[in-house]
């Protein structure tokens, strides 16, 4: 449920973030001048549903993944308590998957293309996201006022999502380059996670590894807070009534 709510609210920003990450500088024909220019261009050329392109795969993948993530986190939290640690609708998604599997297979050149970058992105994000949120939440005293308590949790979740996004975005850029269109048809330029990051750094500069940071923060800052708040309140309700 937490994943579904966050994806439905924040997917347009993910589309914008990916558009920025796959462009290769100002000379790229599909280059956007600014964040607002990207929003206007997508809306003008693709319509409102353009912001929801590719939403079906994340719903199918992220919703159960995040359920497993929070469940796993709870189990590890119980185990670690024993140690001295502080307490756009895209109906063609299946057709695309079949096409990729048919042409390139299921391996790292096909449906699992960009796997190492994805693992790095999620691993770094979740390590900081959960670690920051639950440690800072325990360190900042709760408020008896329900509104202030809600704002306290939202602010900590917002910081957790923002900091995690800033740290893991080079992996996200690498993932977008590997999975996106290659500069020259028929030639694979972006092959592996570290090779892609090194290549982007060498050809486009250090800041190119942070392309799409603003829409990513706009999505995963508040998105991360929403996800944790839904988890906290639903989990609390279930514990009280079950």
PEPEPE-V343866 format. One record per residue. N is the residue number from 1. SS is DSSP state (A for helix, B for strand, O for the rest). PHI is phi in whole degrees, -180 to 180 (NA if undefined). PSI is psi in radians with two decimals (NA if undefined). Layout:
BEGIN
((N/SS/PHI/PSI) (N/SS/PHI/PSI))
END
This chain:
BEGIN
((1/O/NA/-0.77) (2/A/-60/-0.74) (3/A/-67/-0.73) (4/A/-63/-0.78) (5/A/-61/-0.82) (6/A/-65/-0.72) (7/A/-65/-0.81) (8/A/-62/-0.62) (9/A/-78/-0.64) (10/A/-110/-0.03) (11/A/-59/-0.66) (12/A/-55/-0.64) (13/A/-70/-0.52) (14/A/-68/-0.68) (15/A/-61/-0.82) (16/A/-64/-0.76) (17/A/-58/-0.79) (18/A/-66/-0.66) (19/A/-60/-0.71) (20/A/-67/-0.68) (21/A/-72/-0.51) (22/A/-88/-0.15) (23/O/-82/2.55) (24/O/-113/0.83) (25/O/108/3.08) (26/O/-65/-0.44) (27/O/-78/-0.15) (28/O/-66/2.27) (29/O/-58/-0.50) (30/O/-96/0.37) (31/O/-71/2.43) (32/O/-104/2.42) (33/O/-75/-0.58) (34/O/-159/3.07) (35/A/-62/-0.79) (36/A/-66/-0.62) (37/A/-63/-0.69) (38/A/-64/-0.80) (39/A/-60/-0.81) (40/A/-64/-0.74) (41/A/-65/-0.79) (42/A/-63/-0.77) (43/A/-64/-0.72) (44/A/-72/-0.74) (45/A/-92/-0.45) (46/A/-123/-0.15) (47/O/79/3.12) (48/A/-60/-0.67) (49/A/-70/-0.21) (50/A/-62/-0.50) (51/A/-76/-0.16) (52/A/-114/0.30) (53/O/-63/2.36) (54/O/75/0.31) (55/A/-75/-0.46) (56/A/-64/-0.82) (57/A/-57/-0.81) (58/A/-64/-0.59) (59/A/-64/-0.77) (60/A/-69/-0.60) (61/A/-92/-0.79) (62/A/-76/-0.60) (63/A/-61/-0.95) (64/A/-68/-0.57) (65/A/-63/-0.73) (66/A/-74/-0.52) (67/A/-63/-0.79) (68/A/-64/-0.68) (69/A/-61/-0.85) (70/A/-69/-0.66) (71/A/-63/-0.80) (72/A/-63/-0.71) (73/A/-59/-0.76) (74/A/-61/-0.69) (75/A/-68/-0.75) (76/A/-67/-0.61) (77/A/-63/-0.68) (78/A/-66/-0.72) (79/A/-67/-0.75) (80/A/-73/-0.27) (81/O/-66/-0.32) (82/O/-82/-0.16) (83/O/-103/2.98) (84/O/-77/0.46) (85/O/-80/2.73) (86/O/-65/2.29) (87/O/-49/NA) (88/O/NA/2.08) (89/O/-43/2.14) (90/O/-124/1.48) (91/O/-61/-0.26) (92/O/-88/0.19) (93/A/-59/-0.78) (94/A/-68/-0.65) (95/A/-65/-0.70) (96/A/-64/-0.73) (97/A/-62/-0.74) (98/A/-65/-0.71) (99/A/-63/-0.79) (100/A/-65/-0.76) (101/A/-63/-0.68) (102/A/-68/-0.74) (103/A/-85/-0.64) (104/A/-122/-0.07) (105/O/85/-2.94) (106/O/-101/-0.08) (107/O/-80/-2.76) (108/O/-72/-0.16) (109/O/-99/-0.09) (110/O/-120/-2.08) (111/O/-66/-0.38) (112/O/-101/0.36) (113/O/-62/2.31) (114/O/82/0.29) (115/A/-62/-0.78) (116/A/-65/-0.67) (117/A/-65/-0.69) (118/A/-66/-0.74) (119/A/-63/-0.74) (120/A/-64/-0.75) (121/A/-61/-0.88) (122/A/-71/-0.66) (123/A/-62/-0.86) (124/A/-65/-0.78) (125/A/-60/-0.89) (126/A/-68/-0.60) (127/A/-60/-0.82) (128/A/-76/-0.74) (129/A/-58/-0.98) (130/A/-71/-0.74) (131/A/-61/-0.80) (132/A/-67/-0.86) (133/A/-60/-0.93) (134/A/-76/-0.46) (135/A/-76/-0.75) (136/A/-70/-0.66) (137/A/-60/-0.66) (138/A/-73/-0.48) (139/A/-81/-0.50) (140/O/-93/2.11) (141/O/-60/2.39) (142/O/-69/2.77) (143/O/-107/2.45) (144/O/-70/-0.35) (145/O/-78/2.12) (146/A/-58/-0.65) (147/A/-67/-0.80) (148/A/-66/-0.61) (149/A/-67/-0.70) (150/A/-61/-0.80) (151/A/-66/-0.62) (152/A/-61/-0.86) (153/A/-67/-0.68) (154/A/-64/-0.76) (155/A/-64/-0.73) (156/A/-68/-0.72) (157/A/-63/-0.67) (158/A/-62/-0.78) (159/A/-65/-0.72) (160/A/-61/-0.81) (161/A/-66/-0.66) (162/A/-69/-0.85) (163/A/-64/-0.75) (164/A/-62/-0.69) (165/A/-65/-0.69) (166/A/-66/-0.62) (167/A/-79/-0.64) (168/A/-98/0.02) (169/A/-65/-0.53) (170/A/-58/-0.62) (171/A/-67/-0.62) (172/A/-68/-0.73) (173/A/-62/-0.77) (174/A/-61/-0.74) (175/A/-61/-0.79) (176/A/-64/-0.68) (177/A/-68/-0.73) (178/A/-67/-0.73) (179/A/-85/-0.35) (180/O/-84/-3.07) (181/O/-66/2.38) (182/O/-78/2.64) (183/O/-57/-0.70) (184/O/-118/2.06) (185/O/-55/2.35) (186/O/88/-0.17) (187/O/-120/2.27) (188/O/-95/1.91) (189/O/-91/-0.75) (190/O/-101/1.93) (191/O/-108/-0.95) (192/O/-124/2.95) (193/A/-60/-1.04) (194/A/-68/-0.65) (195/A/-62/-0.70) (196/A/-67/-0.76) (197/A/-62/-0.75) (198/A/-65/-0.69) (199/A/-67/-0.78) (200/A/-62/-0.76) (201/A/-62/-0.76) (202/A/-70/-0.73) (203/A/-87/-0.56) (204/A/-121/-0.11) (205/O/97/2.89) (206/A/-60/-0.72) (207/A/-66/-0.34) (208/A/-65/-0.42) (209/A/-72/-0.14) (210/A/-115/0.35) (211/O/-63/2.40) (212/O/81/0.18) (213/A/-63/-0.73) (214/A/-63/-0.93) (215/A/-64/-0.52) (216/A/-65/-0.78) (217/A/-66/-0.71) (218/A/-62/-0.52) (219/A/-85/-0.94) (220/A/-88/-0.19) (221/A/-69/-1.24) (222/A/-65/-0.58) (223/A/-62/-0.74) (224/A/-64/-0.66) (225/A/-67/-0.77) (226/A/-60/-0.76) (227/A/-62/-0.79) (228/A/-70/-0.63) (229/A/-67/-0.77) (230/A/-60/-0.75) (231/A/-61/-0.84) (232/A/-61/-0.85) (233/A/-76/-0.67) (234/A/-68/-0.73) (235/A/-63/-0.74) (236/A/-63/-0.73) (237/A/-64/-0.76) (238/A/-64/-0.68) (239/A/-68/-0.60) (240/A/-74/-0.60) (241/A/-104/-0.16) (242/O/-124/NA))
END
